[in-house]
Amino acid sequence: MEDKSELEKLNDNLTHILIKKIYEEYDDYIDLNGDFFDDYNLMSAIEEGAKLFINTKSGYHHVGIEDYNYVISLLKKNPNYDYSSKKPTGNIIRPEGHLYTFDVDEDKKEYVIRTFKVEVFSYDEKLVFDTFTYAEGEGVVSYYDYPESNVNYYDGETYEVKYNRKSLRKIK
């Protein structure tokens, strides 16, 4: 997810109209410390406001995740902004985007067939498998020591997914 919002290109007058439209659509106090993405009414208000400014060749106004992220950041940066007037009454503080990375830990049971390309030197073709399994049992060798030549995931069940907040790093 590296897309920037088209809405960040709006000048102050259009950004003012965007913020005003969101507050008019929302009909409620916007908790700037809340769970924005869980607030259906807020997300709908953002969509209605953003659709005024997002144009595509097909005429369909697609409001992307990056647009929601930008508008929520914009609202958070301007908590006391006066949206009641027809024109901007002060400076609109714009959020600056950065690229971040983080780890996702997945606890999952997978059903997979892995094929390893094993090489065994033998003086007799009939002894190849017996020789290898004996060496494996003795801990001398493992098929994991050889390259994987094919992997086929055919089923799985995820038990838990954790977004590791401690691993968050700004990279750009």
Secondary structure by P-SEA (a helix, b strand, c coil): cccccccccccaaaaaaaaaaaaaaacccccccccccccaaaaaaaaaaaaaccccccccccccaaaaaaaaaaaaacccccccccccccbbbbbbbbbbbbbbbbbcccbbbbbbbbbbbbccccaaaaaaaaaaaacccccccccccccccccccccccccccccccccc
